Amino acid sequence: MCGILAVLGIADNSQAKRSRIIELSRRLRHRGPDWSGLHCHEDCYLAHQRLAIVDPASGDQPLYNEDKTVAVTVNGEIYNHRELREKLKSHQFRTGSDCEVIAHLYEEYGEEFVDMLDGMFSFVLLDTRDKSFIAARDAIGITPLYIGWGLDGSVWFASEMKALSDDCERFMSFLPGHIYSSKTGELKRWYNPPWYSEHIPSAPYDSLVLRKAFEKAVVKRLMTDVPFGVLLSGGLDSSLVASVASRYMKDSKAAFQWGSQLHSFCIGLKGSPDLKAAREVADYLGTRHHEFYFTVQEGIDAIEEVIYHIETYDVTTIRASTPMFLMSRKIKSLGVKMVLSGEGSDEIFGGYLYFHKAPNKEELHQETCSKIKALHLYDCLRANKSTSAWGVEARVPFLDKEFINVAMSIDPEWKMIRPDLGRIEKWVLRNAFDDELNPYLPKHILYRQKEQFSDGVGYSWIDGLKDHANRQVTDAMLANASFVYPENTPTTKEGYYYRTIFERFFPKNAARSTVPGGPSVACSTAKAVEWDAAWSNNLDPSGRAALGVHVSAYEETKEAKDDSSGYASSQKLQVEKNVVIV
């Protein structure tokens, strides 16, 4: 991941303002510690902090067309850049950077080229010939982008809020799958897949088609010129990513540079059974496995830094981001700059625990659509910013555009949880990789249910956070929360604690509006709370709030508080996500 900052149409074009933009761009240097770049044309600035993944030697940014009349600053990876270069035979390329195609595509096709890009990206492009500019964000919002407006009429774009919040009167999250054009001054959606309308699909389930689409998604993400690995929790999603990556590793260009043995990474509290599960998968796949440990206190000590980096006060996101943040630091210390991760599967396949209560296929499908559309506010934000905090890039094959189209075209009746037919959560995905002749994973891992929490992951991490927040926030403070925080009022002491930290770093009204709110149970949308009347009285982002479904629901067992059990997900907080290990 890189960090980008663009300021267009600024009134003050002095050296002092240039220095200010450089200073603000430096706030993004954790995202791109390898090089810094700045392009200035009259009252327009494009700044870049580079994390070099492809073509480290010559791919510094901003990037240009042949005569440098078009400049672009990009955060992301364009996986089909070689195919796109074939369409641009008449253009001269200066670098081997995958992102250079953007400047030339604009020359060739104008503003309508964005849908041709296959990858994750946020970019700002300046055409100095008429001083027009465009900005765009990838389909799902894997890479972060914010847009802001200054009092002097300037328009700002930045990878993270911290680079523009002090200098913009108003700012907001740039919508995924959208493009902004200075010629119209409007955001327009460029990403229009069939599933976006939420009409109920009817395509039959074809396990082989689904499998091949996912394998293709993983393989294209092996494009790298630097050491990489996979985040492995021992659950279904990360294990499938690791299995496919290790299977195709030997034929990739990366294998010639870094060897054919895939590196895998996992973090947890010492003694966590989930660390054991990850080790089991790693041994089966033959990866070079790295286990990292943290204590509850180390996690609590990191909370303020985590909130500064991930720029949210959402409870479940902070709970999940902290171990991922700590692990990313360890991964970077090993010289690894890119990792594959498993975000997106639960949203696509209805894998969250609360989907047990989906009343019919229509509501299940609409809920999965809503969850995918909101990923940029939750799991994408967490995965990107937690890793980028230490200069590590996370790639997410489940959120491949082509794979999503295949998976979301399946008749959702196949995604319904049907114990009478032997279909558990994400059955369509499990079944697609259930190959007797050439198994991807051991059967018991492919169909593993989440352990009971007295024996499995445990709740000492979450309970430790709650206990810490209870000591910081008094009953009186929470009682008056609606007066102190009238927007998105925190309803728990933990939520109040996170909000106070967030407000210290980002005090403007616009900042708090970038964080979503509303009732949720076990990571559901507000709509899904209606699926079970009992849930409305037990709202909590944890999976334990899904009464009658979760094996350790709040009202059904006494929660274990053994500090030796813990968190072992390298990609998401397992205890909040699903009844199966994910």
N, C-alpha and C positions, 0 to 999 in steps of 0.2 A: 504494500500500500504506500501511496505517496500522499503528500499534503498539498492542496492547491488553494490559492487566494487570488481573486481577481477583483479589481476596482475599476469601474468604467464610468467615465464622465465626471471625474472629480474636479471640483472648482479650483482648489489650491494645487498648483503644479510645481511647488517649490521643492528644494532639496530636503527641507524639513519633512514634507509630506512623503517623499520617497523613503526617507529614513524611517518614518512611521510605518509605512507598508512593509518594509523589511523587518521591522521589529514585530509586527503582527504576524508575518509569515513565519517568523522564528517560533511562535507558539505552536506551530505544527511540525517542528523539526523531529519530534519523536516518531512521527509517521514516516519521515523520509530523512534519515541521518546521513545518507551517502553523498548528497550534493544539493546545492541551492542554486536556483536560477531566477532571474527577473527580466522581463521584457517591458519596456516602456515606449509607448507611442502617444505623444502629446498628453492628453489627460486620461490615458488608459494604462493600466498596469496589470500584468499577468505574472504572478509569483509561483514558484514551485519548490517543494522540498521532496527530494527523490529517494525512494527505496528501490535500488537497482535489482531487478529480477531477470528481465530479458535484456540482452545486450548491455551489460554493465559498463563496457568500455566507451561506447559512443552515443548512448541513448539519453543524454542529459536533456532536460527541458528548461523552458518552453521549446516546442518543436515547430517547424516552419514548412511552407511550400518552397518551391524552387527559388523564387525571388524575394522571399521573406515578407510578402504582402499579407500573408495569412499566418497567424501565430496561434498556437493552442497549448494550453496547460491541462494535463490529464492525470487523473488518479484512476488506475485500473489496469485491466489486462484485456486485450482483444485477441481471443483465441483463434479466430479465423483470419488473422492478418495476412497470412501467406496467400490464401485464396483471394483476398481482396486486392493484393498487389497484382495478381494476374489480370484483374480488371482495369488496372492503372498502368498498363505497359508504356504509355506515352509520358508518364511522370518520372521524374528523377528523385530517387530516395537518397538521403544523406546518411541515414543510420539503419541499424537493424532493429530498432525499437518497434514493437508491435503497435504502438500508439501513433506512429508517424502517419499511418494510413488516414487518420482522421482529417488532417489538413488537406490531403490530396483528394479524398472523397468529397469534401466540401467544394473544392474547385470543380470537380467533375459533375457532381449531382446537386449542388446547392444545399439547402437546409433539409432536404428530404432523404438524406442518406442514413440517418441514425438507426433505422430498423435493419440495416444491412450488417450492423455490428453484432457479433456474437461474443459476449463477454460480460464483465462487470466494469462499470466505468462511471465517472463523473468528469465532465470537461467543460471548459470555457474556451471559445474560439473567437478571435478578433480578426475581422477583415479590415485592414487599414485603408483599403481603397475607398471605402465609403464610411468607415468608422462604425460599421454595424457589428453586432456580436450575437452569438448564440451560446446557450448553456444547456446541457442535457444530462440526465441521470439514467442509469440502467433500468431495465424493465421492473425489477423487484425492489430495487433500492439496497443492493448488497453493499455498494459504496455509499458513504454519507455525503450529503451536500446541503448547504444552507444558502438562502438568498436573503439579502437585506437591502435597505434603502437608507441613504444618508440625507441629512437635512439640506445638503447642497444639491440634491437631485442625482447624486451618484447611485449606481447599482453595484452591489457587492455579492460575491459568491465565495464560499469557503467550505473546506472539507469538514471543519468542526466549528461549532458555535463560538468557541473562545477566540477565534481569529477576527470575528466581526462584531461581536456583541457590544463592545465598548464604543464603537464608532458608528453604529447604525441606530437610527431612531426606531426602526421596526425591522424585524427579521422573522423568518419562518423556515421550517424544513422544506426543502425543494422536493416536490412530489416525484416519486419513482415513475419511470415510464413516460416522463414529460420532457418537453423542450421549451425553452424560453427564447424568444426572438426579440431583439431590440427594435426591429422594424414594426412589430405589432404591439410590443410591450405586454404580451400575454404569454401565459403558460398554456401549452397545447399537448394533449396526450398523443404520443407517437406509438405507444404500445397498445395494440388492440387485438389480443388473441381471442379465440372463440369463447373461452371460459370466462372472460371478464364480464360478460353480460349476465352471468349466473344462470343462464338457461340450462335445463337439466340435460346432460349428454346421454347418448344411447348406444355408443360404440361398445361392442362386445369386448370382454376382457381377454387379452392375448398375452400370456405370461412371457413368451419369448420376445415379443415386440417391446414390452416394458423392460425386460432385462437388457436387451441390446441398446435401448435408448440410454439406460443408466450407465452401462459400460462405456458408451461413447462419451457421455458427459464427464466421466472420471478421466478417461484417457486424454481428452483435449486439455485437461487441467494439469497434465504432467509437463506442460510447456514451461521450461525454466532453465536458466543458466546458473543457478545457485543451489546450494544444498536445501533439501526440503524433507518433509515427513508427513505423518498423518496423526491427527488427534484420535486416540483410541480409548473408549470407555469400557469396552467389553459388552456393550449393548448392540442392538440390531443395526442401527443406522451407521455408526462409526465403524462397526465391524465389516459391514458391506463395502463401505468406502475403502477400508484397508485391504479387504480381500481382492477387490477388483484392481486396485492400484498395484498391489504386489504381483498379481497375475500378469499384468501387462507391462510391468516395470522393465523387464529384461529387454523388451523390444523398443523402448523409448530412447530418445536422444539423451535424456537425463542419466540413464544407466551407464552410458559410455563415459560421462563426466564424473559421476559420483558413486558408481557401483550399482549393482542390481538388488542389493538388500535394502528394503524399505525401512526407514526409521519410524517408530511409533512412540507416542508420548501420552502419559496419563498422570493425573494428580489426585490426591486424596488425603484424608486424615489417616494416620498410621493404623494399620489393622483393618482397614475397610475391605469388606468382601468384594466390593466392586473393583478394587485394585487387583484382586485375585482373578476376577473375571476377565479383566483386560489382559492380564498376563497369560491366561489360558488361550485367548484368541491370538495373542502375539506369538505364542509358542506354536500354535497350529499353523499360522501363516508363515512363520519363520522370519518375523521382523526383528530388527535391532531395537529392543524395547527399553524405554527410559521411564522409570517411576520417580515421581516427585511427591514430596510430602509437605503439608502445612498444618499448623495448629489453629484451633479456633481463635486464639489470641492474635496470631499473625494475620489472620483474615480480618479481624476487627480493626487491627492497627492500620490496615490498608484501605479501609472504607472511604476515608476522605479523598485519598488519591484516586481511588476507583471512580467516585462520583465526578471528580474533576475531569477525568478522561472520558467517561462514557456519556456524560452530560444528560443525566436523567435522574429523577427521583422515584421512578417506578420500582416498587418493592421487589417483585420477582426478578427483574432485570439486574438489580444490584446484588441480590443473593447469588445469582448465577454467574455474574461477571467477575466477582472477586477471586474465586479459584482459577478462573481462566486467565485473569490478569496476572496472578502470581505465577502460573505455569508458563505464560508467554515469556516472562523474564528469564526463567530457567532455560527455555528453548533457545532464546536468543544467545544465551551464554555459551551454548554448544556450537554456535556458528550457523544455525539454521535460520533462514529468512522467509520461508514459505511453508504453510501447512494446509493439508486438506481437512475439511471438517464436515460434519453431517447435519447442519441446520436445514430445516425446511420439510423434512420427511413427514413429521407429525401434522403439519398444516395441510399438506397435499393429500395424505391418506387417512386423515381423521384418526390419528394415533393417540391424541390426548385422552386422558382417563374419562373426561366428561362425555366423550362421544358414545360411551356405553348407553347413554340416555337419549341419543338421537331418536326422535319418534318415527322418522321416515327418511327415505333416501333424498327427498327434496330438501328438507331442512339440513341434512348432513352436508349435501353438496354446497348449499348456500353458505353454510358455516365455514367450510374449507376455503371457499372463495374469499370470504371476509378475512379469514386468518392469513391467507397469502398476501392479500392487499395491505395488511397491517404489519407484515414482517419487518419493514424498514424501521418501525418504531420499537421493536422488541429484539428478536433473536439476531437479525442482521446487524442492528446497532451494537448489540452486545459482542457478537463475534468479531466484527470489524474493529471496534474501538478498543476492546480488551487486548487484542493482539497488536494492533497498531501502536498502542501505548509504548511498546518496546521494539518497534520497528520490525514486526513480523506480519506477513500477509496471510490471511485466511481465505481459502477458495472453497466454494460450496457447490459440489456437483448436483445435489438434489434440486438446486435452483437454476439449473440449466434451462434456457428457454424452450428448447426442443423437448427435453424430458418432461417439463411441466405440461406442455401441450398434449403429449401422449398420455400422461397420468390423469390429467383432468378431462380427457375425452372419454374415459371409461364410465360406463353406466354405474352411478354411485351405489346401486344395489349391491355391487360386489364389495364395496367398502364398508357396508353395514356390519356391525359386530353381531355375529349369529352363532352363539354357542351350540345351538341345535344342529348346525351344519359344520361344526368344528372350525369356525372362522373367528379367530381372535383379532386383536387390534393389528392393523396393517397387514392383514392376511394376504392381500394381493401382492404386496412387496415380498413377503416371506416366501410365498409360493413360487414367485418368479425366479428365485434363486435356490429353490429346492431341487438340485440336480444330483440324482443318485449316482450317475456315472462319473461326474467330475465335480464333486461338491465344493461349494464356495466356503461353507462353514459347517462345523458339526451340527447335526440336527438339533441337539438340545440347546445350542446357542441360537440357531435360526428361529426357533420357536420358544425361546426362553420367556417365561413370565417374570415379572419383578419379584424379588425375594420379599418375604415379610420383613418389616423394618427392624424387628428385634434381631434378625439374623443378617440382614442385608446392609443397605447404605446407612441407615440410622439418621437421626435428626439432630445430632449434637451441633452441627454447623448452624442450622436455622434457629434452633433453640438458644444457642449461644448469642446469636444476633439479637433475638427477641429479649433475652435477659439483659444484654448490654443496653439496648434501647430503653427498657423499663427503668434502668438506673439513671438514664440521662433525661428522660421526659417525665414530668410529674403529672398527676391526675388533673390538676388545675390547668396545666398547659394544654393537654388534650381536650379538655372541656371547652376551652376558648379557641380551639383551632379554627373554627369557622370565621372568627373575627380577624385572626392573624393571617389566615390563608383562605380567603373566600373562594378562590378558584382552585378546583381540584383539592378540596379540603381533605387532609389526611384523616383517616378514621381509626388508625392504630398508632401506638407509640413508636413502633418501628418505622412506619411511614412518616410520622412527624419528625423523627430523628433525621432521616434521610433528607427530608424537605429543608430542614434548617441548614444542612451542609450545602445543598444545592443552591439555596438562595444566597449564601455567602459568596459563592463563586459566580453566580449568574443572577443578579438582583433585579433585572428588568422584567417587566410584565411579559414582554415578547418571549423571553427565555422559558418561563414556566408554562407558556402556552404550547411549547413544542412537545410537551410530555402528555400522553393520553391519560384519560381517567375513566371512571365508570365502574360499575360492579363487575366482579369476576369471581368465578369459582374454578379452581384447578386449571387456570390459564384460559378460561373460556372468554368469549365475547359477552357483552351484557345480554344479548339476545338469547344465548344458550342457557343463561341462568333460569330462564322460564321452563326449561325442559324437566326440571324436578322442583316442585314447590318447596321441598325441604331445604334446598340449597340457598334460597333467598335469605334464610336466617343464619347462614353459616358461611358468609362470603370471606374467602381468603384465596390468595393465588396458589397456595400449596395444594398438591394433589390430595392431601388428607381431608380437605374440605368436601370432597365428593363422597358424601355419606352413602352407604349402601353399595359402593363400588370398590373403593380403595381398600386394600387389605389391611391398612392401618389407619382407618378413618378416625378423625378426632374423637368421636363419641363412642368408638367401638373398642379401642384398646388404650391402655396407658402408654404414652409415648416414652420410648427408650431415650435415655440421656447419657449414654455411654460415650465418652469422648474418644474411645478407641475406634468406634465405627464412624464412617464419614462419607465424604463426597469423592467420587472417582470418575466423574464425567469430564472429559476433556472438551466437550462441546456444549453441554447444557446442564442445568441443575436437575439431576434425575428425580429427586424427590418431589419436584414441582410439575413434572411433565407428563408422566404416563404410568400406567399400571405395569407396563413392560419396561425393561431396561432399554433405554434409547441412546 
